[in-house]
Amino acid sequence: MKRMRIIRALVTGCFILMAVITVYSQTHPYTIVGTGVTKCYGNNAEITCPTNPSDSFYGQNQGITPSYQDNGNGTITDLNTGLMWIKARGSKTTWDSTFLKASQCSTGGYNDWRIPTIKELYSLINFNGKSGPTAAQCIPYIDTNYFGWTTGNTAIGERVIDAQDWSATKYKGLTMLADSTVFGVNFVDGRIKGYPQYQPGTGNTVKYKLYIRFVRGNTNYGINNFHDNGDGTITDNATGLMWMTDDSGSGMNWKAALAYAQNSNTQNYLGYNDWRLPHAKELHSIVDYARCKDYTNSSAIDPVFSCTQLSDEGGNINWPFYWTNTTHLDNMGGVYVAFGEALGWMNMPPTATYYTLEDVHGAGAQRSDPKNGSPTDYFLGYDQQGHPVYGRGPQGDVIRINNFVRLVRDASTTAVNENNNDQGLNIYPNPASDLCTISLGRVYSTVHISIFNALGLKVRDLRFTNTNAADLDLTGLTSGILSVNVAFDGALVKLKIIKL
């Protein structure tokens, strides 16, 4: 029956393309959900969305629309990621105890609940949120039609924003007063930060408490599958995104960062003209939380990428913050992700009259910076040597109005010939069981063929020399649609095979 359905699809010409596109777009194991934002912003206010690439602030596309399903049993399914979440909001708990509680949870009749990684947890954030001085004035950074949400309990002395969620991702370094740190998402103020595992100043004897949301399903979510294309680009086969190998090499304000993407398209940078400044969740997808300055003496990104080294506000070796195209409504700042330490100026110890530069929230934190202006507008005081320091917020977050850029594009679109024979290629039989052949039309000196399964994972990597045909052994591969990249003479052709 399964084989008949596949063949029936093949003989209906218009349906073939639709079927292939649908399967391809829904089978990336790490589908990046959009930010939920449908408006556009300038430096300080909402603007009419620009429609011409030459317009100022053009390029604020926020990705695919979030989509959820209430299962009626206390669980919510994310229809984009395949992750299932518990709907209700629990009470605050210590990080250590969350793992035991997850193992004991049976909501919805399931017994495989887990603590979400920071990438899983961040998939839920919605940047239509905005924090305020009271709970009534807050707009949640999460869809409360589906998910429980609360603010801090001001009656017991908490701030409104004291309602963060733990993730399972522990920072490889230490923050502030050498604190053991765990990453979390704050759905009240819309940020990722590292939070102390223990109450600061207690000698690791009193455990810090935050909220927790359990998740299950799609255990591949958040796991990258990078491929260096050898042409200045990196493809993540897990997300379907292609990235610049190098970053911009220098900082720029937010408006200039958006224009940088369009200028790159005008120049057909690396052979493509559809680059964009990534939205917040796209950029966050390439953070490598196994890496940081304290642990690997590197930025928090896979070494397949190049990351510009810089001298930070304290004169130390560090790495950049990177702009996203997403606006943070709390302060109309541009959202950025720290690939070096998330630095801040603090009084250390608290009784000190001077400021010390600290890694306050960890590499991989997501915060927001002013889009234009000067850091000197945010004077805090002086460091121990009497130098002026600039920052804002309770942790004195350093101000980098000129942040770096790393552009992205959809790897599955443009600049390749998808499912056509412009290069004289022919694939047969298709559908195929264990063996098929690609006819190349003429002899090529070198042919490189990569085969990817429905999850975007490479399952065959083949090279042929001096041939006009390539035999592909499909034995042992899972049935379904396989993507085939055929590279030769500077051309790249993408084909599909139906594996029976």
Secondary structure, DSSP 8 states (H G I E B T S, - for coil): -HHHHHHHHHTSHHHHHHHHHHHHHH--TT---------EE-SSSEE----STTSTT------S---EEE-SSSEEEETTT--EEE-S----EEHHHHHHHHHH--GGG----B---HHHHHTT--TT-B--SSGGG-B-SS-TTTS------GGGT--TT---EEEEEEEEEEETTTEEEEEEEETTTTEEEEEESB-TTS-S-SB-EEB---EES-TTTT---EEE-SSSEEEETTTTEEEESS--SS-B-HHHHHHHHHHHHHTTGGG-S--B---HHHHHTTB-TT--HHHHSS-SB-TTS----EE-TTS-EE--EEEEEEEETTTTEEEEEESS--EEEE-SSTT-SSBEEEE-S-TT-EEEE-SSS-GGGGEEEEBTTS-EEEEETTTTEE--SSBB---EEETTSSSSEES--TT--EEESSSBSSEEEEEEEEEEEEEEEEEE-TTS-EEEEEEEEEEEEEEEE-TT--SEEEEEEEEETTEEEEEEEEE-
